[in-house]
Amino acid sequence: MHKFDYLMIGNSTAAVGAIEAIRSIDASASIGVVSAETEHTYSRPLITYFLCGKVTEDNVYYRPADFYEKMGVECMLGAQVETVSTRDKRVTLATGEQIGYGSLLLAAGGAPIAPPIPGIDRPGVFFMNSMADARRAKGWLAHGQRSVVIGGGLTGLKTAEALRQMGQEVTVVELADRLLAMALDQTASEMVRQAFVENGVDVLTEVQVTSFDSYEGSNDLWAAALNTGESIACDSAFVTIGIRPRIDIVSGSEIRTAKGVLVDRHMRTNIDSVYAAGDLAEAYDPLMCQNRVVPILPNAYIGGRIAGLNMCGREADYNVGMSVNSVSFFGRPVMSAGFAAQEEGDGFEVIKRTEDQNYRRLVIRDGKLVGMIAAGEIERAGLMTGIMRAGLDVTGLQDKLLDGSLGLIDLPPDVVEERIHCSGRNWL
């Protein structure tokens, strides 16, 4: 049985963070990566850009092609993990091969949610969770022109944008009453919807797809039926309603799970030698003051890095787990963080500012900024998320936060010192 000092399950952003952390401390330990995907590590948010031709395949990769070679990592791509035995400290692959480990990182990410819609397995229906998905869709789209996107979240909207830029006729179908319902309030969501409508995308909210239908005598997609009784003619459909953490890889083991694999502030599971990071980890959110799954790329890398440091015995805390979304649709940027769409009441104060095509919304609790939305002009929004993570009192700074004029000079001297020199951030 082959054994590694450090074994990663998943060829992901989190795994990269852990590998780089380990190699910064230990240059000679053996590191192995096992991944069900056959791809070199890549940036998942870029697959819609690959789909529409904005970036080449080489530019989708998260690290250079020789990354693993230079890091002295042995990769086993296209290898599915079936079971994890924490007592024996080994994993078993679908082939029956067993691999031992000293420390293990679970970084297998999330799988797309496939709702029980009749016809979802028809040719022409795709998910957008992997490079393989994007490649299949790219070939199919060359022979059609009408697409439906099910889901108005980040992945769905970036997919819809890419499809429109490819010349497709596009309709977005969202079950909620607005786009990006978990990240934006009604005002910011309407600004996003307007950007799509102005660029020729139809947007339907509070509507649900009930089946994917085909021509008589054919299995190819022809239309998406709605719960309104109407149908949308289409030759491709993209199901983007979310992902579920791949916790099935630890099924039957002693590793504790809820929605994801439960970890502490060191990204350690209830088993000392086993860690988890990325989209399958249920990690600490400093704003919510509880563990939850936050499937965004920057958090995945930092979580992986924290795990790697702790796997090497260097204590480091994960302290950046809140939800932050920063994206642009048809050239119009929007950013949200924390309790972004929280309504006034129950101790929350909400203040807003709208000017031309710019919108800011701040959510404050006990004098601290705990949520924000910036649409249109998002300059210095990154400073605002830093203020949120640091838990600073923003009393007296609300006007500057709203008009975007807040600078480092307005912050306490010790915070400025930390910001400049990165002191106190032991995950760096």
Secondary structure as GFF3:
##gff-version 3
##sequence-region A 1 428
A	DSSP	beta_strand	2	9	.	.	.	ID=ss1
A	DSSP	alpha_helix	13	25	.	.	.	ID=ss2
A	DSSP	beta_strand	31	35	.	.	.	ID=ss3
A	DSSP	three_ten_helix	44	46	.	.	.	ID=ss4
A	DSSP	alpha_helix	47	52	.	.	.	ID=ss5
A	DSSP	alpha_helix	57	60	.	.	.	ID=ss6
A	DSSP	alpha_helix	67	71	.	.	.	ID=ss7
A	DSSP	beta_strand	73	77	.	.	.	ID=ss8
A	DSSP	beta_strand	81	85	.	.	.	ID=ss9
A	DSSP	beta_strand	90	93	.	.	.	ID=ss10
A	DSSP	beta_strand	98	106	.	.	.	ID=ss11
A	DSSP	beta_strand	110	112	.	.	.	ID=ss12
A	DSSP	beta_strand	125	127	.	.	.	ID=ss13
A	DSSP	alpha_helix	131	141	.	.	.	ID=ss14
A	DSSP	beta_strand	146	150	.	.	.	ID=ss15
A	DSSP	alpha_helix	154	165	.	.	.	ID=ss16
A	DSSP	beta_strand	169	174	.	.	.	ID=ss17
A	DSSP	alpha_helix	186	198	.	.	.	ID=ss18
A	DSSP	beta_strand	202	205	.	.	.	ID=ss19
A	DSSP	beta_strand	209	214	.	.	.	ID=ss20
A	DSSP	beta_strand	221	226	.	.	.	ID=ss21
A	DSSP	beta_strand	231	233	.	.	.	ID=ss22
A	DSSP	beta_strand	236	239	.	.	.	ID=ss23
A	DSSP	beta_strand	243	245	.	.	.	ID=ss24
A	DSSP	three_ten_helix	247	250	.	.	.	ID=ss25
A	DSSP	beta_strand	261	262	.	.	.	ID=ss26
A	DSSP	beta_strand	274	276	.	.	.	ID=ss27
A	DSSP	three_ten_helix	278	280	.	.	.	ID=ss28
A	DSSP	beta_strand	281	285	.	.	.	ID=ss29
A	DSSP	beta_strand	290	292	.	.	.	ID=ss30
A	DSSP	alpha_helix	297	311	.	.	.	ID=ss31
A	DSSP	beta_strand	324	329	.	.	.	ID=ss32
A	DSSP	beta_strand	332	338	.	.	.	ID=ss33
A	DSSP	beta_strand	348	355	.	.	.	ID=ss34
A	DSSP	beta_strand	358	365	.	.	.	ID=ss35
A	DSSP	beta_strand	368	375	.	.	.	ID=ss36
A	DSSP	alpha_helix	381	390	.	.	.	ID=ss37
A	DSSP	alpha_helix	398	403	.	.	.	ID=ss38
A	DSSP	three_ten_helix	408	410	.	.	.	ID=ss39
A	DSSP	alpha_helix	413	421	.	.	.	ID=ss40
###
